[in-house]
Amino acid sequence: MSYDAAHHRWQGYCEAAGVDIEIHQLRHAHATELINAGVSTETTQLYTLLADDVADTEIRAARRRRDRR
């Protein structure tokens, strides 16, 4: 699947769920979970936000944007 196809599909899922989370944020969150679970690869490290606080902040910000609608 191309990035554009995945991005388009992701946008549809977010609209249906009423959330505003970019696919890039999903990639960061997933990479963070992998690192926290002890999985470490060079590719994963490029997209990782090591602190759970950062992921929590992004999720809370997305919820605030959703709730303002």
N, CA, C and O atoms as a Tripos MOL2 file, in Angstrom:
@<TRIPOS>MOLECULE
protein
  276   275    69     0     0
PROTEIN
NO_CHARGES

@<TRIPOS>ATOM
      1 N           0.8510   -1.1670    0.0000 N.3       1 MET1
      2 CA          0.0000    0.0000    0.0000 C.3       1 MET1
      3 C           0.8990    1.2330    0.0000 C.2       1 MET1
      4 O           1.8760    1.2960    0.7470 O.2       1 MET1
      5 N           0.5760    2.1810   -0.8160 N.am      2 SER2
      6 CA          1.3730    3.4080   -0.8750 C.3       2 SER2
      7 C           1.0970    4.2760    0.3510 C.2       2 SER2
      8 O           0.0970    4.0910    1.0450 O.2       2 SER2
      9 N           1.9940    5.2190    0.6050 N.am      3 TYR3
     10 CA          1.8000    6.1400    1.7240 C.3       3 TYR3
     11 C           0.5140    6.9360    1.5150 C.2       3 TYR3
     12 O          -0.2650    7.1220    2.4500 O.2       3 TYR3
     13 N           0.2920    7.4080    0.2790 N.am      4 ASP4
     14 CA         -0.9090    8.2000    0.0030 C.3       4 ASP4
     15 C          -2.1840    7.4060    0.2710 C.2       4 ASP4
     16 O          -3.1440    7.9340    0.8320 O.2       4 ASP4
     17 N          -2.1890    6.1390   -0.1300 N.am      5 ALA5
     18 CA         -3.3630    5.2980    0.1100 C.3       5 ALA5
     19 C          -3.5820    5.0830    1.6020 C.2       5 ALA5
     20 O          -4.7130    5.1570    2.0830 O.2       5 ALA5
     21 N          -2.5010    4.8150    2.3380 N.am      6 ALA6
     22 CA         -2.6010    4.6270    3.7900 C.3       6 ALA6
     23 C          -3.0710    5.9190    4.4570 C.2       6 ALA6
     24 O          -3.9140    5.8880    5.3540 O.2       6 ALA6
     25 N          -2.5260    7.0460    4.0190 N.am      7 HIS7
     26 CA         -2.8990    8.3450    4.5900 C.3       7 HIS7
     27 C          -4.3820    8.6320    4.3510 C.2       7 HIS7
     28 O          -5.0850    9.0830    5.2560 O.2       7 HIS7
     29 N          -4.8490    8.3730    3.1430 N.am      8 HIS8
     30 CA         -6.2530    8.5990    2.8100 C.3       8 HIS8
     31 C          -7.1640    7.7030    3.6620 C.2       8 HIS8
     32 O          -8.1790    8.1590    4.1890 O.2       8 HIS8
     33 N          -6.7940    6.4480    3.7850 N.am      9 ARG9
     34 CA         -7.5760    5.5110    4.5920 C.3       9 ARG9
     35 C          -7.5820    5.9600    6.0550 C.2       9 ARG9
     36 O          -8.6250    5.9380    6.7090 O.2       9 ARG9
     37 N          -6.4130    6.3700    6.5670 N.am     10 TRP10
     38 CA         -6.2990    6.8360    7.9550 C.3      10 TRP10
     39 C          -7.2050    8.0380    8.2040 C.2      10 TRP10
     40 O          -7.8750    8.1160    9.2340 O.2      10 TRP10
     41 N          -7.2200    8.9750    7.2540 N.am     11 GLN11
     42 CA         -8.0720   10.1510    7.4100 C.3      11 GLN11
     43 C          -9.5420    9.7480    7.5150 C.2      11 GLN11
     44 O         -10.2890   10.3140    8.3120 O.2      11 GLN11
     45 N          -9.9500    8.7790    6.7170 N.am     12 GLY12
     46 CA        -11.3310    8.2930    6.7890 C.3      12 GLY12
     47 C         -11.6450    7.6800    8.1440 C.2      12 GLY12
     48 O         -12.7200    7.9120    8.6980 O.2      12 GLY12
     49 N         -10.7130    6.8980    8.6810 N.am     13 TYR13
     50 CA        -10.9170    6.3000   10.0030 C.3      13 TYR13
     51 C         -11.0410    7.3900   11.0740 C.2      13 TYR13
     52 O         -11.9020    7.3170   11.9520 O.2      13 TYR13
     53 N         -10.1760    8.3920   10.9880 N.am     14 CYS14
     54 CA        -10.2070    9.4760   11.9790 C.3      14 CYS14
     55 C         -11.5060   10.2640   11.8980 C.2      14 CYS14
     56 O         -12.0940   10.6110   12.9230 O.2      14 CYS14
     57 N         -11.9510   10.5440   10.6860 N.am     15 GLU15
     58 CA        -13.2280   11.2530   10.5280 C.3      15 GLU15
     59 C         -14.3690   10.4430   11.1280 C.2      15 GLU15
     60 O         -15.2200   10.9900   11.8300 O.2      15 GLU15
     61 N         -14.3900    9.1510   10.8570 N.am     16 ALA16
     62 CA        -15.4510    8.2900   11.3800 C.3      16 ALA16
     63 C         -15.4170    8.2260   12.9060 C.2      16 ALA16
     64 O         -16.4620    8.1310   13.5510 O.2      16 ALA16
     65 N         -14.2210    8.2760   13.4760 N.am     17 ALA17
     66 CA        -14.0760    8.2020   14.9380 C.3      17 ALA17
     67 C         -14.1860    9.5680   15.5980 C.2      17 ALA17
     68 O         -14.2910    9.6590   16.8210 O.2      17 ALA17
     69 N         -14.1640   10.6330   14.7960 N.am     18 GLY18
     70 CA        -14.2550   11.9800   15.3590 C.3      18 GLY18
     71 C         -12.9860   12.4310   16.0500 C.2      18 GLY18
     72 O         -13.0380   13.1870   17.0200 O.2      18 GLY18
     73 N         -11.8420   11.9730   15.5560 N.am     19 VAL19
     74 CA        -10.5620   12.3750   16.1380 C.3      19 VAL19
     75 C          -9.7080   13.0450   15.0610 C.2      19 VAL19
     76 O          -9.9240   12.8510   13.8650 O.2      19 VAL19
     77 N          -8.7490   13.8250   15.5060 N.am     20 ASP20
     78 CA         -7.8450   14.5170   14.5950 C.3      20 ASP20
     79 C          -6.4150   14.1540   14.9680 C.2      20 ASP20
     80 O          -5.7330   14.9080   15.6610 O.2      20 ASP20
     81 N          -5.9730   13.0030   14.5060 N.am     21 ILE21
     82 CA         -4.6210   12.5280   14.7900 C.3      21 ILE21
     83 C          -3.9570   12.2140   13.4530 C.2      21 ILE21
     84 O          -4.4720   11.4200   12.6650 O.2      21 ILE21
     85 N          -2.8280   12.8340   13.2110 N.am     22 GLU22
     86 CA         -2.1170   12.6040   11.9620 C.3      22 GLU22
     87 C          -1.4760   11.2230   11.9590 C.2      22 GLU22
     88 O          -1.1210   10.6950   13.0120 O.2      22 GLU22
     89 N          -1.3320   10.6470   10.7870 N.am     23 ILE23
     90 CA         -0.7180    9.3270   10.6550 C.3      23 ILE23
     91 C           0.7210    9.3610   11.1800 C.2      23 ILE23
     92 O           1.2240    8.3560   11.6810 O.2      23 ILE23
     93 N           1.3700   10.5000   11.0650 N.am     24 HIS24
     94 CA          2.7380   10.6440   11.5730 C.3      24 HIS24
     95 C           2.7640   10.4890   13.0970 C.2      24 HIS24
     96 O           3.6970    9.9000   13.6430 O.2      24 HIS24
     97 N           1.7510   11.0120   13.7790 N.am     25 GLN25
     98 CA          1.6610   10.8510   15.2270 C.3      25 GLN25
     99 C           1.4870    9.3820   15.5910 C.2      25 GLN25
    100 O           2.0350    8.9180   16.5910 O.2      25 GLN25
    101 N           0.7310    8.6540   14.7870 N.am     26 LEU26
    102 CA          0.5490    7.2250   15.0160 C.3      26 LEU26
    103 C           1.8870    6.5100   14.9070 C.2      26 LEU26
    104 O           2.1940    5.6380   15.7190 O.2      26 LEU26
    105 N           2.6750    6.8710   13.9170 N.am     27 ARG27
    106 CA          3.9880    6.2580   13.7260 C.3      27 ARG27
    107 C           4.8820    6.5210   14.9420 C.2      27 ARG27
    108 O           5.5720    5.6180   15.4160 O.2      27 ARG27
    109 N           4.8670    7.7600   15.4410 N.am     28 HIS28
    110 CA          5.6580    8.0920   16.6350 C.3      28 HIS28
    111 C           5.2040    7.2860   17.8430 C.2      28 HIS28
    112 O           6.0250    6.7430   18.5820 O.2      28 HIS28
    113 N           3.8940    7.2130   18.0390 N.am     29 ALA29
    114 CA          3.3660    6.4890   19.1950 C.3      29 ALA29
    115 C           3.7290    5.0090   19.1250 C.2      29 ALA29
    116 O           4.1050    4.4100   20.1320 O.2      29 ALA29
    117 N           3.6180    4.4290   17.9500 N.am     30 HIS30
    118 CA          3.9490    3.0140   17.7910 C.3      30 HIS30
    119 C           5.4350    2.7760   18.0330 C.2      30 HIS30
    120 O           5.8090    1.8220   18.7160 O.2      30 HIS30
    121 N           6.2700    3.6260   17.4840 N.am     31 ALA31
    122 CA          7.7120    3.4820   17.6860 C.3      31 ALA31
    123 C           8.0700    3.6220   19.1580 C.2      31 ALA31
    124 O           8.9400    2.9090   19.6590 O.2      31 ALA31
    125 N           7.4070    4.5290   19.8470 N.am     32 THR32
    126 CA          7.6510    4.7170   21.2780 C.3      32 THR32
    127 C           7.2960    3.4510   22.0440 C.2      32 THR32
    128 O           8.0490    3.0190   22.9160 O.2      32 THR32
    129 N           6.1550    2.8590   21.7220 N.am     33 GLU33
    130 CA          5.7500    1.6170   22.3830 C.3      33 GLU33
    131 C           6.7530    0.5020   22.1150 C.2      33 GLU33
    132 O           7.0620   -0.2690   23.0230 O.2      33 GLU33
    133 N           7.2670    0.3960   20.8980 N.am     34 LEU34
    134 CA          8.2670   -0.6300   20.5870 C.3      34 LEU34
    135 C           9.5260   -0.4390   21.4190 C.2      34 LEU34
    136 O          10.0480   -1.3950   21.9930 O.2      34 LEU34
    137 N          10.0100    0.7870   21.4820 N.am     35 ILE35
    138 CA         11.2200    1.0720   22.2650 C.3      35 ILE35
    139 C          10.9780    0.7720   23.7380 C.2      35 ILE35
    140 O          11.8190    0.1550   24.3930 O.2      35 ILE35
    141 N           9.8300    1.2070   24.2660 N.am     36 ASN36
    142 CA          9.5280    0.9580   25.6820 C.3      36 ASN36
    143 C           9.4000   -0.5310   25.9850 C.2      36 ASN36
    144 O           9.6120   -0.9540   27.1220 O.2      36 ASN36
    145 N           9.0520   -1.3310   24.9670 N.am     37 ALA37
    146 CA          8.9400   -2.7760   25.1380 C.3      37 ALA37
    147 C          10.2700   -3.4850   24.9310 C.2      37 ALA37
    148 O          10.3500   -4.7080   25.0420 O.2      37 ALA37
    149 N          11.3120   -2.7220   24.6290 N.am     38 GLY38
    150 CA         12.6310   -3.3100   24.4770 C.3      38 GLY38
    151 C          13.0330   -3.6210   23.0490 C.2      38 GLY38
    152 O          14.1280   -4.1320   22.8160 O.2      38 GLY38
    153 N          12.1720   -3.3250   22.0890 N.am     39 VAL39
    154 CA         12.5140   -3.5350   20.6830 C.3      39 VAL39
    155 C          13.2760   -2.3000   20.2090 C.2      39 VAL39
    156 O          12.8190   -1.1750   20.4080 O.2      39 VAL39
    157 N          14.4130   -2.5010   19.5950 N.am     40 SER40
    158 CA         15.2040   -1.3500   19.1670 C.3      40 SER40
    159 C          15.8550   -1.6220   17.8230 C.2      40 SER40
    160 O          16.6770   -2.5290   17.6900 O.2      40 SER40
    161 N          15.4850   -0.8380   16.8400 N.am     41 THR41
    162 CA         16.1400   -0.8950   15.5370 C.3      41 THR41
    163 C          16.4780    0.5280   15.1270 C.2      41 THR41
    164 O          15.8880    1.4820   15.6330 O.2      41 THR41
    165 N          17.4060    0.6680   14.2290 N.am     42 GLU42
    166 CA         17.7700    2.0110   13.7800 C.3      42 GLU42
    167 C          16.5790    2.7280   13.1550 C.2      42 GLU42
    168 O          16.3740    3.9150   13.4090 O.2      42 GLU42
    169 N          15.8000    2.0330   12.3490 N.am     43 THR43
    170 CA         14.6440    2.6500   11.7050 C.3      43 THR43
    171 C          13.6420    3.1290   12.7410 C.2      43 THR43
    172 O          13.1400    4.2500   12.6580 O.2      43 THR43
    173 N          13.3510    2.2760   13.7180 N.am     44 THR44
    174 CA         12.4010    2.6480   14.7580 C.3      44 THR44
    175 C          12.8830    3.8600   15.5260 C.2      44 THR44
    176 O          12.0890    4.7410   15.8570 O.2      44 THR44
    177 N          14.1670    3.9180   15.8130 N.am     45 GLN45
    178 CA         14.6980    5.0280   16.5870 C.3      45 GLN45
    179 C          14.5460    6.3590   15.8720 C.2      45 GLN45
    180 O          14.4610    7.4010   16.5230 O.2      45 GLN45
    181 N          14.5110    6.3450   14.5460 N.am     46 LEU46
    182 CA         14.3220    7.5920   13.8040 C.3      46 LEU46
    183 C          12.9730    8.2250   14.0990 C.2      46 LEU46
    184 O          12.8410    9.4480   14.0620 O.2      46 LEU46
    185 N          11.9680    7.4050   14.3920 N.am     47 TYR47
    186 CA         10.6080    7.9050   14.5680 C.3      47 TYR47
    187 C          10.1440    7.8770   16.0220 C.2      47 TYR47
    188 O           8.9550    8.0440   16.2980 O.2      47 TYR47
    189 N          11.0460    7.6740   16.9210 N.am     48 THR48
    190 CA         10.6640    7.4670   18.3060 C.3      48 THR48
    191 C          10.6500    8.7490   19.1230 C.2      48 THR48
    192 O          11.5250    9.6060   18.9980 O.2      48 THR48
    193 N           9.6390    8.8490   19.9530 N.am     49 LEU49
    194 CA          9.6000    9.8440   21.0120 C.3      49 LEU49
    195 C           9.6860    9.0270   22.2900 C.2      49 LEU49
    196 O           8.7260    8.3500   22.6580 O.2      49 LEU49
    197 N          10.8060    9.0820   22.9590 N.am     50 LEU50
    198 CA         11.0660    8.1500   24.0440 C.3      50 LEU50
    199 C          10.2190    8.3800   25.2960 C.2      50 LEU50
    200 O          10.0000    7.4400   26.0610 O.2      50 LEU50
    201 N           9.7500    9.5740   25.5200 N.am     51 ALA51
    202 CA          9.0120    9.8410   26.7450 C.3      51 ALA51
    203 C           7.5180    9.5830   26.5590 C.2      51 ALA51
    204 O           6.9190   10.0670   25.5990 O.2      51 ALA51
    205 N           6.9280    8.8350   27.4580 N.am     52 ASP52
    206 CA          5.4880    8.6250   27.4300 C.3      52 ASP52
    207 C           4.7490    9.9490   27.5850 C.2      52 ASP52
    208 O           3.6430   10.1100   27.0680 O.2      52 ASP52
    209 N           5.3610   10.9020   28.2990 N.am     53 ASP53
    210 CA          4.7310   12.2060   28.4870 C.3      53 ASP53
    211 C           4.4410   12.8780   27.1540 C.2      53 ASP53
    212 O           3.4120   13.5350   27.0030 O.2      53 ASP53
    213 N           5.3290   12.7220   26.1930 N.am     54 VAL54
    214 CA          5.1360   13.3370   24.8800 C.3      54 VAL54
    215 C           3.9400   12.7110   24.1850 C.2      54 VAL54
    216 O           3.0910   13.4210   23.6460 O.2      54 VAL54
    217 N           3.8650   11.3920   24.1950 N.am     55 ALA55
    218 CA          2.7280   10.7090   23.5760 C.3      55 ALA55
    219 C           1.4270   11.1110   24.2700 C.2      55 ALA55
    220 O           0.4240   11.3720   23.6060 O.2      55 ALA55
    221 N           1.4420   11.1600   25.5980 N.am     56 ASP56
    222 CA          0.2490   11.5660   26.3430 C.3      56 ASP56
    223 C          -0.1630   12.9860   25.9700 C.2      56 ASP56
    224 O          -1.3510   13.2690   25.8180 O.2      56 ASP56
    225 N           0.8090   13.8740   25.8220 N.am     57 THR57
    226 CA          0.5260   15.2560   25.4550 C.3      57 THR57
    227 C          -0.1200   15.3240   24.0810 C.2      57 THR57
    228 O          -1.0740   16.0760   23.8850 O.2      57 THR57
    229 N           0.3850   14.5490   23.1290 N.am     58 GLU58
    230 CA         -0.1900   14.5440   21.7860 C.3      58 GLU58
    231 C          -1.6180   14.0120   21.7990 C.2      58 GLU58
    232 O          -2.4910   14.5550   21.1220 O.2      58 GLU58
    233 N          -1.8570   12.9620   22.5600 N.am     59 ILE59
    234 CA         -3.2010   12.3930   22.6390 C.3      59 ILE59
    235 C          -4.1630   13.3890   23.2750 C.2      59 ILE59
    236 O          -5.2790   13.5740   22.7890 O.2      59 ILE59
    237 N          -3.7410   14.0250   24.3480 N.am     60 ARG60
    238 CA         -4.6060   15.0160   25.0130 C.3      60 ARG60
    239 C          -4.9040   16.1900   24.0910 C.2      60 ARG60
    240 O          -6.0320   16.6830   24.0610 O.2      60 ARG60
    241 N          -3.9010   16.6450   23.3360 N.am     61 ALA61
    242 CA         -4.0990   17.7510   22.4030 C.3      61 ALA61
    243 C          -5.0970   17.3650   21.3180 C.2      61 ALA61
    244 O          -5.9430   18.1750   20.9380 O.2      61 ALA61
    245 N          -5.0050   16.1370   20.8190 N.am     62 ALA62
    246 CA         -5.9460   15.6670   19.7980 C.3      62 ALA62
    247 C          -7.3610   15.6200   20.3590 C.2      62 ALA62
    248 O          -8.3150   15.9740   19.6660 O.2      62 ALA62
    249 N          -7.5040   15.1910   21.5980 N.am     63 ARG63
    250 CA         -8.8260   15.1370   22.2160 C.3      63 ARG63
    251 C          -9.4060   16.5410   22.4040 C.2      63 ARG63
    252 O         -10.6000   16.7610   22.2030 O.2      63 ARG63
    253 N          -8.5360   17.4990   22.7970 N.am     64 ARG64
    254 CA         -9.0060   18.8790   22.9570 C.3      64 ARG64
    255 C          -9.4840   19.4390   21.6150 C.2      64 ARG64
    256 O         -10.5190   20.1020   21.5490 O.2      64 ARG64
    257 N          -8.7230   19.1700   20.5400 N.am     65 ARG65
    258 CA         -9.1380   19.6340   19.2120 C.3      65 ARG65
    259 C         -10.4750   19.0160   18.8280 C.2      65 ARG65
    260 O         -11.3440   19.6910   18.2780 O.2      65 ARG65
    261 N         -10.6330   17.7320   19.1180 N.am     66 ARG66
    262 CA        -11.8940   17.0460   18.8110 C.3      66 ARG66
    263 C         -13.0500   17.6660   19.5940 C.2      66 ARG66
    264 O         -14.1230   17.9050   19.0400 O.2      66 ARG66
    265 N         -12.8290   17.9230   20.8680 N.am     67 ASP67
    266 CA        -13.8990   18.4210   21.7360 C.3      67 ASP67
    267 C         -14.3070   19.8570   21.4020 C.2      67 ASP67
    268 O         -15.4260   20.2700   21.7050 O.2      67 ASP67
    269 N         -13.4070   20.6130   20.7810 N.am     68 ARG68
    270 CA        -13.7320   21.9870   20.4020 C.3      68 ARG68
    271 C         -14.6910   22.0630   19.2210 C.2      68 ARG68
    272 O         -15.3010   23.1050   18.9810 O.2      68 ARG68
    273 N         -14.8240   20.9820   18.4970 N.am     69 ARG69
    274 CA        -15.7080   20.9850   17.3100 C.3      69 ARG69
    275 C         -17.1490   21.0110   17.6670 C.2      69 ARG69
    276 O         -18.0040   21.0170   16.7830 O.2      69 ARG69
@<TRIPOS>BOND
     1     1     2 1
     2     2     3 1
     3     3     4 2
     4     3     5 am
     5     5     6 1
     6     6     7 1
     7     7     8 2
     8     7     9 am
     9     9    10 1
    10    10    11 1
    11    11    12 2
    12    11    13 am
    13    13    14 1
    14    14    15 1
    15    15    16 2
    16    15    17 am
    17    17    18 1
    18    18    19 1
    19    19    20 2
    20    19    21 am
    21    21    22 1
    22    22    23 1
    23    23    24 2
    24    23    25 am
    25    25    26 1
    26    26    27 1
    27    27    28 2
    28    27    29 am
    29    29    30 1
    30    30    31 1
    31    31    32 2
    32    31    33 am
    33    33    34 1
    34    34    35 1
    35    35    36 2
    36    35    37 am
    37    37    38 1
    38    38    39 1
    39    39    40 2
    40    39    41 am
    41    41    42 1
    42    42    43 1
    43    43    44 2
    44    43    45 am
    45    45    46 1
    46    46    47 1
    47    47    48 2
    48    47    49 am
    49    49    50 1
    50    50    51 1
    51    51    52 2
    52    51    53 am
    53    53    54 1
    54    54    55 1
    55    55    56 2
    56    55    57 am
    57    57    58 1
    58    58    59 1
    59    59    60 2
    60    59    61 am
    61    61    62 1
    62    62    63 1
    63    63    64 2
    64    63    65 am
    65    65    66 1
    66    66    67 1
    67    67    68 2
    68    67    69 am
    69    69    70 1
    70    70    71 1
    71    71    72 2
    72    71    73 am
    73    73    74 1
    74    74    75 1
    75    75    76 2
    76    75    77 am
    77    77    78 1
    78    78    79 1
    79    79    80 2
    80    79    81 am
    81    81    82 1
    82    82    83 1
    83    83    84 2
    84    83    85 am
    85    85    86 1
    86    86    87 1
    87    87    88 2
    88    87    89 am
    89    89    90 1
    90    90    91 1
    91    91    92 2
    92    91    93 am
    93    93    94 1
    94    94    95 1
    95    95    96 2
    96    95    97 am
    97    97    98 1
    98    98    99 1
    99    99   100 2
   100    99   101 am
   101   101   102 1
   102   102   103 1
   103   103   104 2
   104   103   105 am
   105   105   106 1
   106   106   107 1
   107   107   108 2
   108   107   109 am
   109   109   110 1
   110   110   111 1
   111   111   112 2
   112   111   113 am
   113   113   114 1
   114   114   115 1
   115   115   116 2
   116   115   117 am
   117   117   118 1
   118   118   119 1
   119   119   120 2
   120   119   121 am
   121   121   122 1
   122   122   123 1
   123   123   124 2
   124   123   125 am
   125   125   126 1
   126   126   127 1
   127   127   128 2
   128   127   129 am
   129   129   130 1
   130   130   131 1
   131   131   132 2
   132   131   133 am
   133   133   134 1
   134   134   135 1
   135   135   136 2
   136   135   137 am
   137   137   138 1
   138   138   139 1
   139   139   140 2
   140   139   141 am
   141   141   142 1
   142   142   143 1
   143   143   144 2
   144   143   145 am
   145   145   146 1
   146   146   147 1
   147   147   148 2
   148   147   149 am
   149   149   150 1
   150   150   151 1
   151   151   152 2
   152   151   153 am
   153   153   154 1
   154   154   155 1
   155   155   156 2
   156   155   157 am
   157   157   158 1
   158   158   159 1
   159   159   160 2
   160   159   161 am
   161   161   162 1
   162   162   163 1
   163   163   164 2
   164   163   165 am
   165   165   166 1
   166   166   167 1
   167   167   168 2
   168   167   169 am
   169   169   170 1
   170   170   171 1
   171   171   172 2
   172   171   173 am
   173   173   174 1
   174   174   175 1
   175   175   176 2
   176   175   177 am
   177   177   178 1
   178   178   179 1
   179   179   180 2
   180   179   181 am
   181   181   182 1
   182   182   183 1
   183   183   184 2
   184   183   185 am
   185   185   186 1
   186   186   187 1
   187   187   188 2
   188   187   189 am
   189   189   190 1
   190   190   191 1
   191   191   192 2
   192   191   193 am
   193   193   194 1
   194   194   195 1
   195   195   196 2
   196   195   197 am
   197   197   198 1
   198   198   199 1
   199   199   200 2
   200   199   201 am
   201   201   202 1
   202   202   203 1
   203   203   204 2
   204   203   205 am
   205   205   206 1
   206   206   207 1
   207   207   208 2
   208   207   209 am
   209   209   210 1
   210   210   211 1
   211   211   212 2
   212   211   213 am
   213   213   214 1
   214   214   215 1
   215   215   216 2
   216   215   217 am
   217   217   218 1
   218   218   219 1
   219   219   220 2
   220   219   221 am
   221   221   222 1
   222   222   223 1
   223   223   224 2
   224   223   225 am
   225   225   226 1
   226   226   227 1
   227   227   228 2
   228   227   229 am
   229   229   230 1
   230   230   231 1
   231   231   232 2
   232   231   233 am
   233   233   234 1
   234   234   235 1
   235   235   236 2
   236   235   237 am
   237   237   238 1
   238   238   239 1
   239   239   240 2
   240   239   241 am
   241   241   242 1
   242   242   243 1
   243   243   244 2
   244   243   245 am
   245   245   246 1
   246   246   247 1
   247   247   248 2
   248   247   249 am
   249   249   250 1
   250   250   251 1
   251   251   252 2
   252   251   253 am
   253   253   254 1
   254   254   255 1
   255   255   256 2
   256   255   257 am
   257   257   258 1
   258   258   259 1
   259   259   260 2
   260   259   261 am
   261   261   262 1
   262   262   263 1
   263   263   264 2
   264   263   265 am
   265   265   266 1
   266   266   267 1
   267   267   268 2
   268   267   269 am
   269   269   270 1
   270   270   271 1
   271   271   272 2
   272   271   273 am
   273   273   274 1
   274   274   275 1
   275   275   276 2
@<TRIPOS>SUBSTRUCTURE
     1 MET1         2 RESIDUE 1 A MET
     2 SER2         6 RESIDUE 1 A SER
     3 TYR3        10 RESIDUE 1 A TYR
     4 ASP4        14 RESIDUE 1 A ASP
     5 ALA5        18 RESIDUE 1 A ALA
     6 ALA6        22 RESIDUE 1 A ALA
     7 HIS7        26 RESIDUE 1 A HIS
     8 HIS8        30 RESIDUE 1 A HIS
     9 ARG9        34 RESIDUE 1 A ARG
    10 TRP10       38 RESIDUE 1 A TRP
    11 GLN11       42 RESIDUE 1 A GLN
    12 GLY12       46 RESIDUE 1 A GLY
    13 TYR13       50 RESIDUE 1 A TYR
    14 CYS14       54 RESIDUE 1 A CYS
    15 GLU15       58 RESIDUE 1 A GLU
    16 ALA16       62 RESIDUE 1 A ALA
    17 ALA17       66 RESIDUE 1 A ALA
    18 GLY18       70 RESIDUE 1 A GLY
    19 VAL19       74 RESIDUE 1 A VAL
    20 ASP20       78 RESIDUE 1 A ASP
    21 ILE21       82 RESIDUE 1 A ILE
    22 GLU22       86 RESIDUE 1 A GLU
    23 ILE23       90 RESIDUE 1 A ILE
    24 HIS24       94 RESIDUE 1 A HIS
    25 GLN25       98 RESIDUE 1 A GLN
    26 LEU26      102 RESIDUE 1 A LEU
    27 ARG27      106 RESIDUE 1 A ARG
    28 HIS28      110 RESIDUE 1 A HIS
    29 ALA29      114 RESIDUE 1 A ALA
    30 HIS30      118 RESIDUE 1 A HIS
    31 ALA31      122 RESIDUE 1 A ALA
    32 THR32      126 RESIDUE 1 A THR
    33 GLU33      130 RESIDUE 1 A GLU
    34 LEU34      134 RESIDUE 1 A LEU
    35 ILE35      138 RESIDUE 1 A ILE
    36 ASN36      142 RESIDUE 1 A ASN
    37 ALA37      146 RESIDUE 1 A ALA
    38 GLY38      150 RESIDUE 1 A GLY
    39 VAL39      154 RESIDUE 1 A VAL
    40 SER40      158 RESIDUE 1 A SER
    41 THR41      162 RESIDUE 1 A THR
    42 GLU42      166 RESIDUE 1 A GLU
    43 THR43      170 RESIDUE 1 A THR
    44 THR44      174 RESIDUE 1 A THR
    45 GLN45      178 RESIDUE 1 A GLN
    46 LEU46      182 RESIDUE 1 A LEU
    47 TYR47      186 RESIDUE 1 A TYR
    48 THR48      190 RESIDUE 1 A THR
    49 LEU49      194 RESIDUE 1 A LEU
    50 LEU50      198 RESIDUE 1 A LEU
    51 ALA51      202 RESIDUE 1 A ALA
    52 ASP52      206 RESIDUE 1 A ASP
    53 ASP53      210 RESIDUE 1 A ASP
    54 VAL54      214 RESIDUE 1 A VAL
    55 ALA55      218 RESIDUE 1 A ALA
    56 ASP56      222 RESIDUE 1 A ASP
    57 THR57      226 RESIDUE 1 A THR
    58 GLU58      230 RESIDUE 1 A GLU
    59 ILE59      234 RESIDUE 1 A ILE
    60 ARG60      238 RESIDUE 1 A ARG
    61 ALA61      242 RESIDUE 1 A ALA
    62 ALA62      246 RESIDUE 1 A ALA
    63 ARG63      250 RESIDUE 1 A ARG
    64 ARG64      254 RESIDUE 1 A ARG
    65 ARG65      258 RESIDUE 1 A ARG
    66 ARG66      262 RESIDUE 1 A ARG
    67 ASP67      266 RESIDUE 1 A ASP
    68 ARG68      270 RESIDUE 1 A ARG
    69 ARG69      274 RESIDUE 1 A ARG
